[in-house]
Amino acid sequence: MQEETLHDITPAEARRRIAAGALLIDVRERDEWDDGHVAEARHLPLAELPECMDTLPKECEFIVLCHSGKRSARARALLAAQGYDRVYNLDGGMLAWVRDGLPVVS
């Protein structure tokens, strides 16, 4: 099993972790965010993540999300490389979240 798959979680698991206090980071671009996002998410585009990492507490659990899961997998790897060890990628991204009927706001 590849390392990345060990850190992929389903939308249902993400929702449980968010309810328990995990922070959700949406790494999509502004236009994607404006089209609809998870209410609890913090918008932090992937391109801005490296310069904003120091604002993220290392003791927190994070879930990263994008459109399909590819950019968020890169974001998870960036965070892990900087010592964030409780970071999960939402497998399938917003596509999976919406497919599973979970709530979205715009």
HUZI-V346388 format. One record per backbone hydrogen bond with DSSP energy under -0.5 kcal/mol. NH is the residue of the N-H (numbers start at 1). CO is the residue of the C=O. If there is no record, write none. Layout:
nh:NH co:CO
nh:NH co:CO
This chain:
nh:6 co:2
nh:6 co:3
nh:7 co:4
nh:8 co:5
nh:9 co:89
nh:14 co:10
nh:15 co:11
nh:16 co:12
nh:17 co:13
nh:18 co:14
nh:19 co:15
nh:20 co:16
nh:21 co:18
nh:22 co:17
nh:23 co:61
nh:25 co:23
nh:25 co:63
nh:26 co:24
nh:26 co:42
nh:27 co:25
nh:27 co:65
nh:33 co:29
nh:34 co:30
nh:35 co:31
nh:36 co:32
nh:36 co:33
nh:37 co:105
nh:41 co:38
nh:42 co:24
nh:44 co:26
nh:44 co:42
nh:46 co:27
nh:48 co:45
nh:49 co:45
nh:49 co:46
nh:50 co:46
nh:52 co:48
nh:52 co:49
nh:53 co:49
nh:55 co:52
nh:56 co:53
nh:57 co:55
nh:60 co:57
nh:62 co:86
nh:63 co:23
nh:64 co:88
nh:65 co:25
nh:73 co:69
nh:74 co:70
nh:75 co:71
nh:76 co:72
nh:77 co:73
nh:78 co:74
nh:79 co:75
nh:80 co:76
nh:81 co:77
nh:82 co:78
nh:82 co:79
nh:83 co:80
nh:84 co:79
nh:85 co:83
nh:88 co:62
nh:89 co:7
nh:90 co:64
nh:91 co:9
nh:91 co:89
nh:92 co:68
nh:93 co:90
nh:94 co:66
nh:95 co:67
nh:95 co:92
nh:96 co:92
nh:97 co:93
nh:98 co:94
nh:99 co:95
nh:100 co:96
nh:101 co:98
nh:102 co:97
nh:105 co:37
